[in-house]
Amino acid sequence: MTRARILKGLGALLVLAAVGLFLFRPEAAAPPPPGADPVAAARTLGLPVVAEFGAQSCAACREMQVTLSELKQSHGDRLSIVEVDFTTAAGRALIRAYRIKAIPTQIFYDAGGQETGRHLGAVPAAGILERLGLESREAGNGRS
């Protein structure tokens, strides 16, 4: 009888697991509504793009907000910066669409709009410029 009880319990567990997998399966990433994707819009501007996915409640994300603000002031004419707040409905749709697993995450795009890499966590301004290929161009044109 003990064996029968174990088998019955395992069977019930398997049924519950199958139902759980069915009910709680990850949804396919639905694209955001037209005009609601600032990342896609920025990728069409002909500039390198850094898209930052984060939230105000995250310490590393707040650190990135300062870094990105400084970059907007110093290099805003040479790159596009998009900040996505995952605490909003629109931000959550973008988090799913871009398959963001943790925050802060940055996605880097070249001037042609092609993704060139991702980074998880805070990254300094120099690291962003290097990833976007802007640092080396500055060194070559005599700017300091």
N, C-alpha and C positions, 0 to 999 in steps of 0.2 A: 504494500500500500504506500509506503514512503516513496518508492520510485514512481508510482502513478501520480502521486501528489506533485512531485518535482516536475514531471513531464507536463502535467496540467498547468502548473505555474509558469513553466517556460513557454508553453504555447500561448498563454494569456499575455505574457510579456512580449512575445513576438508580435502578436496582434496589436497591442498597444503601441509598440515601436513603429509598426507599419502605418497605423493611423496617424501617429505623431509626425512621421516623415511626410505623409500626404498633406496634413493640415498646416504644418509649419515649414513647408518647403520654401526656399528663397524665391521671391518673385523675380521674374525677368526684369532687367533694367529697362523701364519704359523711358523713352526720350522725353525731355521736358517739352512743354507746349512751345510752339513757334514764338520766337521773340523773348522767351523766358530763359535763354541760355547765354549769359554774358561771356562765358568762356568761348563758345563757338563764335560769337560776334567779334571778340577780341582777336581771334585767330584769322580773321579776314582783313585785318588792318595793315598787313605787310610789315609788322614789327614782331620781334621775339616777344613771347608771352610767358609770364609766370602766373599760374592759377593757384591760389592758396585756399585750401579747404580747412576750415577750423571753426572755433566758437569762442565767444568772450569768456566762457567759464573755464577755459583751458589755459594754464599758465604759459606753456610754450607757444600757444596760438597768440596770446597777448604780446609776447616777445616778438613774434613774427609781424604783428601789426605795426610795431615801432620800426622794425627793419624795412618793411615795405613802404611805410610812409616816408622814410628817409630816401629810399630808392626813387620814389615818385618825384621827390624834390630834386634830386641830383641827376637822374637819368630818365625822367618821365617822357622826354621827347624821343628817346631811343628804344623804349620798351613799353609794353602794356602789362599792367598789373590788375588781376581780377581777384577779389576776395569773396569767397562763398561761405556764408554762415550756415552751418548745418542745423541750427536750432529753428530755422524758418521752414515753412512747407516747401518753398521753392528751393532752398538749400538742400533739403533732404532728397528732393527729386534729382538734383544734380549729383549729390553724393552717390546715389544708386547708379545714375547714368554713367558716371566716370569710375565706378567700382572702387570707391575709396573705402578702405578697411579700418583706418585709424587716423586720428588727427594730432597735430597738423600734418597735412600732406601737401606738397607742392608738385604740380605737373608743369614741365617745361616744354615749350613749343618754339620751333625756329620761326623765322620770318615768313616761311611758306605755310605755316599752320600745322606742321607735322610734329607729333610728340617726339621729344628727344630724350626724355627721362623723367623719373619721379624721385622724390625724396621724402622720407618720413621723419618728422621732428623739426626742430628749429634749425635754420641754416643762416649763416651770416650773409650780409650784403655781397661781400666779395665772392662767396660761393655761388650766389645766384647769378652774378655777372659772368663768372667763369662758365657756368652751365649754359648760359645764353650766348656765349661767344662774344660778349661785349668787352670784357677785360682786355683781351689780346688786341682788339682793334684800337683801344685807347692808347695802349703802349706804343703802337705803331704810328700814331699820327702826331706825336710830339706833345700831347696833352699831359698835364700832371694831375 
